[in-house]
């Protein structure tokens, strides 16, 4: 999960990447620009290559990748947003074996 804090900056960077792609056909470019303006996940997809995220992970090969977004209200005081052991956060006091 990630939080887009500056949607305009994300969209602008994606539009720059699309404009710089000299091999993209004009029809595809127009479609890509419209998609990036509508959806943050489309903008992210033009800036982040999923293959780069796992290239150094042994035994893993990317078969398929997709992005999606959902607007949510973030409330740091809400119990819903607290990380727990399943999220990869461990209480150091409980793990004295290290």
Secondary structure as the mmCIF struct_conf table of DSSP 4:
data_model
#
loop_
_struct_conf.conf_type_id
_struct_conf.id
_struct_conf.beg_label_comp_id
_struct_conf.beg_label_asym_id
_struct_conf.beg_label_seq_id
_struct_conf.end_label_comp_id
_struct_conf.end_label_asym_id
_struct_conf.end_label_seq_id
BEND BEND1 UNK A 5 UNK A 5
HELX_RH_AL_P HELX_RH_AL_P1 UNK A 7 UNK A 20
TURN_TY1_P TURN_TY1_P1 UNK A 22 UNK A 23
BEND BEND2 UNK A 24 UNK A 24
HELX_RH_AL_P HELX_RH_AL_P2 UNK A 26 UNK A 38
HELX_RH_AL_P HELX_RH_AL_P3 UNK A 40 UNK A 47
HELX_RH_AL_P HELX_RH_AL_P4 UNK A 50 UNK A 54
TURN_TY1_P TURN_TY1_P2 UNK A 55 UNK A 56
BEND BEND3 UNK A 57 UNK A 57
TURN_TY1_P TURN_TY1_P3 UNK A 58 UNK A 59
TURN_TY1_P TURN_TY1_P4 UNK A 76 UNK A 77
BEND BEND4 UNK A 78 UNK A 78
HELX_RH_3T_P HELX_RH_3T_P1 UNK A 79 UNK A 81
HELX_RH_3T_P HELX_RH_3T_P2 UNK A 85 UNK A 87
TURN_TY1_P TURN_TY1_P5 UNK A 88 UNK A 88
TURN_TY1_P TURN_TY1_P6 UNK A 92 UNK A 94
TURN_TY1_P TURN_TY1_P7 UNK A 96 UNK A 97
#
